[in-house]
Amino acid sequence: MESRSLPVPDGLDGVRVDAGLAKMLGFSRTFAAEVAEAGGVSVDGATLGKSDRLSAGGWLSVQWQPKREPTIVPVVVDDLGIIYDDDDIVVVDKPTGVAAHPSQGWEGPTVLGALAGAGFRIATSGAAERAGIVHRLDVGTSGLMVVAKTESAYTLLKRAFKERTVEKIYHAVVQGHPDPLVGTIEAPIGRHPNHSWKFAVIADGKDSVTHYETIEVFPGASLLEIHLETGRTHQIRVHMAAHRHPCVGDPLYGGDPTLSARLGLTRQWLHAHKLAFTHPASGEWVEFESPYPADLAHALEALRDD
């Protein structure tokens, strides 16, 4: 067990406990929330929850059990597709059920583990457990990811994603029919105030912009093409749910479980369909496309048959 005691600085007056711990002790927001939920945070002797607010000048005491750092474990993932590979980058078609990289609490396969298991050498830039990763997809989201194989590729691709020069196009099936059929959702996203693993539209969140266009309409559902201008965690899922059109098959954000069962879906209907960017070595504009995996294609046909 480790512990720290220190006064709450003026600059963190009124800040949530989990956010304050992240700033003061370098914890991730998720780990800070776990410490608070375990009763490990108190101010002036009073135990605080993760969403309680800090008071400047109060004496903060924190106790926590250190976690073992996640490591990359080589695995064989037969359905991980290699779309493109050269000396600088590898573009993969990620199946559902595979995380981008190791993280606390995740014991399943990862893209980095699958690449290591297949003999790929990836850039060492970034944190050890996510070296070479320049963007991520949710575990339950399938489709295209680019991973850097050299340090220069990592630096240039990270910059491209930060400067929003990468074209990221997703296809999603959402409940209902968006009105208007073509539009833009601009709403800040941050951690959900009451759930550690969820995100939400909140006033002090990070700016988030999602452009959507309706491709096809079914009774009770719509197929959308979505262009992400920003890349927040769960952005499409959060924005569409806030727009009252959650992704079909996404119970975390309000998806109808009855519809999911009828379509045979065990995850959200969301697929990273196209990815385009300036190649970090050649400087050429490159584009990649991924077809729908079997479960999403089956659900789409079932909707068309209604």
FIKOLMAR-761487 format. One record per residue (C-alpha): residue in three letters; x, y, z. Coordinates in pm, whole numbers, padded with zeros to 5 digits, always signed. Layout:
BEGIN
ALAXYZ
...
***
This chain:
BEGIN
MET+00000+00000+00000
GLU+00126+00347-00088
SER+00010+00678+00054
ARG+00051+01052+00009
SER-00063+01346+00219
LEU-00058+01705+00097
PRO-00265+02024+00101
VAL-00512+02090-00179
PRO-00370+02380-00385
ASP-00581+02686-00461
GLY-00588+02597-00831
LEU-00782+02277-00760
ASP-01054+02434-00546
GLY-01390+02293-00657
VAL-01233+02032-00889
ARG-01366+01675-00882
VAL-01166+01431-00672
ASP-01072+01203-00962
ALA-00960+01497-01178
GLY-00765+01649-00888
LEU-00580+01327-00811
ALA-00490+01293-01177
LYS-00335+01639-01174
MET-00159+01614-00838
LEU-00037+01254-00841
GLY-00020+01172-01211
PHE-00289+00903-01191
SER-00513+00827-01486
ARG-00869+00947-01428
THR-00986+00587-01427
PHE-00735+00479-01163
ALA-00807+00790-00953
ALA-01177+00702-00961
GLU-01098+00345-00852
VAL-00890+00471-00558
ALA-01174+00698-00446
GLU-01436+00425-00485
ALA-01221+00200-00266
GLY-01236+00460+00013
GLY-00877+00569-00030
VAL-00930+00946-00047
SER-01003+01178+00243
VAL-00979+01551+00312
ASP-00945+01664+00673
GLY-01044+01315+00780
ALA-01366+01295+00574
THR-01376+01023+00307
LEU-01460+01153-00040
GLY-01608+00986-00348
LYS-01472+01029-00697
SER-01725+01299-00792
ASP-01699+01500-00470
ARG-01527+01837-00493
LEU-01194+01936-00342
SER-01159+02240-00118
ALA-00845+02454-00134
GLY-00633+02432+00181
GLY-00783+02104+00296
TRP-00542+01829+00396
LEU-00567+01554+00138
SER-00474+01195+00228
VAL-00461+00925-00039
GLN-00396+00552+00000
TRP-00378+00311-00291
GLN-00256-00031-00396
PRO-00005+00004-00683
LYS-00104-00176-00999
ARG+00124-00386-01211
GLU+00191-00209-01539
PRO+00023-00377-01838
THR+00258-00547-02082
ILE+00234-00654-02444
VAL+00173-01028-02465
PRO+00225-01181-02814
VAL-00089-01364-02927
VAL-00229-01510-03246
VAL-00543-01330-03368
ASP-00644-01515-03684
ASP-00903-01261-03797
LEU-00680-00953-03760
GLY-00642-00836-04119
ILE-00325-00675-04253
ILE-00450-00422-04508
TYR-00115-00260-04583
ASP+00242-00300-04463
ASP+00572-00128-04545
ASP+00886-00019-04361
ASP+00710+00269-04183
ILE+00350+00174-04111
VAL+00112-00117-04088
VAL-00261-00071-04144
VAL-00474-00335-03974
ASP-00839-00434-03996
LYS-00922-00482-03628
PRO-01191-00735-03537
THR-01431-00680-03250
GLY-01315-00810-02913
VAL-00958-00686-02962
ALA-00825-00381-02776
ALA-00578-00142-02937
HIS-00318-00194-02663
PRO-00285-00341-02312
SER-00451-00151-02028
GLN-00546-00203-01665
GLY-00838-00442-01634
TRP-00819-00575-01991
GLU-00707-00937-02021
GLY-00810-01006-02381
PRO-00612-00980-02706
THR-00468-00653-02833
VAL-00359-00517-03170
LEU-00003-00476-03043
GLY-00003-00831-02905
ALA-00135-00966-03234
LEU+00129-00777-03433
ALA+00402-00902-03198
GLY+00270-01256-03234
ALA+00284-01220-03612
GLY+00647-01106-03601
PHE+00600-00734-03666
ARG+00842-00483-03516
ILE+00670-00164-03404
ALA+00803+00179-03309
THR+00910+00220-02947
SER+00778+00577-02915
GLY+00503+00636-02664
ALA+00433+00455-02336
ALA+00575+00101-02334
GLU+00234-00068-02336
ARG+00109+00136-02633
ALA+00426+00195-02835
GLY+00352+00280-03197
ILE-00018+00345-03134
VAL-00125+00680-03283
HIS-00503+00634-03249
ARG-00739+00378-03104
LEU-01066+00197-03163
ASP-01296+00071-02887
VAL-01281-00301-02813
GLY-01628-00344-02960
THR-01561-00134-03271
SER-01414-00303-03577
GLY-01221-00157-03867
LEU-00910+00029-03971
MET-00617+00133-03754
VAL-00272+00252-03858
VAL+00026+00164-03635
ALA+00370+00326-03667
LYS+00671+00102-03724
THR+00939+00375-03702
GLU+00993+00664-03464
SER+00965+00923-03741
ALA+00637+00770-03861
TYR+00503+00781-03505
THR+00590+01148-03466
LEU+00439+01252-03801
LEU+00123+01046-03762
LYS+00062+01170-03406
ARG+00094+01524-03538
ALA-00145+01451-03825
PHE-00412+01318-03589
LYS-00362+01614-03354
GLU-00388+01863-03639
ARG-00695+01680-03777
THR-00551+01618-04121
VAL-00639+01247-04111
GLU-00967+01146-04275
LYS-01158+00905-04051
ILE-01485+00771-04190
TYR-01706+00537-03990
HIS-02030+00363-04074
ALA-02285+00321-03798
VAL-02638+00190-03768
VAL-02832+00398-03519
GLN-03181+00372-03379
GLY-03442+00592-03537
HIS-03401+00849-03815
PRO-03181+01154-03746
ASP-03344+01488-03815
PRO-03194+01644-04017
LEU-03070+01350-04224
VAL-02736+01528-04272
GLY-02583+01729-03994
THR-02307+01811-03749
ILE-02302+01748-03376
GLU-02079+01985-03179
ALA-02087+01904-02808
PRO-01803+01876-02552
ILE-01727+01527-02421
GLY-01579+01426-02086
ARG-01600+01147-01834
HIS-01950+01066-01713
PRO-02001+01221-01368
ASN-02146+00900-01224
HIS-01991+00613-01422
SER-01618+00531-01441
TRP-01633+00359-01781
LYS-01871+00595-01959
PHE-01835+00931-02125
ALA-02095+01201-02171
VAL-02168+01543-02314
ILE-02068+01777-02030
ALA-02012+02151-02013
ASP-01642+02132-01923
GLY-01557+01848-02161
LYS-01321+01858-02458
ASP-01448+02008-02783
SER-01587+01732-03004
VAL-01723+01752-03359
THR-01904+01474-03547
HIS-02037+01506-03902
TYR-02296+01254-04020
GLU-02489+01173-04336
THR-02772+00924-04371
ILE-02696+00655-04629
GLU-02995+00425-04591
VAL-03315+00423-04384
PHE-03494+00119-04238
PRO-03801+00087-04018
GLY-03673+00213-03684
ALA-03306+00247-03779
SER-03063+00427-04012
LEU-02724+00356-04167
LEU-02499+00660-04133
GLU-02165+00767-04273
ILE-01978+00957-04005
HIS-01674+01183-04043
LEU-01488+01252-03720
GLU-01330+01593-03695
THR-01204+01518-03342
GLY-01121+01181-03187
ARG-01256+01164-02832
THR-01308+00834-02653
HIS-01650+00687-02744
GLN-01720+01004-02946
ILE-01964+00861-03200
ARG-02144+00653-02938
VAL-02177+00949-02700
HIS-02282+01203-02964
MET-02540+00979-03127
ALA-02684+00882-02788
ALA-02703+01249-02688
HIS-02880+01309-03021
ARG-03128+01038-02910
HIS-03009+00797-03176
PRO-02781+00549-02998
CYS-02586+00295-03199
VAL-02781-00026-03246
GLY-02635-00295-03020
ASP-02484-00048-02771
PRO-02650-00102-02429
LEU-02391+00115-02252
TYR-02532+00420-02429
GLY-02898+00331-02453
GLY-02922+00074-02733
ASP-03240-00137-02730
PRO-03144-00493-02621
THR-03452-00638-02793
LEU-03343-00498-03130
SER-02986-00619-03071
ALA-03108-00972-03000
ARG-03331-00974-03308
LEU-03036-00871-03528
GLY-02795-01114-03360
LEU-02567-00834-03241
THR-02345-00868-02935
ARG-02174-00527-02979
GLN-02244-00184-03123
TRP-02298-00156-03500
LEU-01999+00070-03558
HIS-01719+00017-03809
ALA-01410+00222-03901
HIS-01476+00192-04274
LYS-01221+00427-04435
LEU-00891+00581-04329
ALA-00681+00826-04531
PHE-00373+01029-04447
THR-00042+01159-04578
HIS+00210+00874-04572
PRO+00478+00971-04316
ALA+00768+00864-04541
SER+00659+00923-04901
GLY+00439+01226-04841
GLU+00173+01074-05068
TRP-00194+01073-04977
VAL-00298+00712-04908
GLU-00648+00571-04862
PHE-00768+00241-04717
GLU-01110+00079-04690
SER-01249-00208-04484
PRO-01563-00410-04572
TYR-01823-00483-04306
PRO-01744-00789-04094
ALA-01990-01079-04096
ASP-02189-00985-03785
LEU-02253-00629-03904
ALA-02335-00740-04258
HIS-02583-00997-04122
ALA-02755-00734-03905
LEU-02775-00496-04200
GLU-02941-00758-04419
ALA-03187-00838-04142
LEU-03285-00470-04129
ARG-03329-00461-04505
ASP-03556-00764-04486
ASP-03792-00598-04237
***
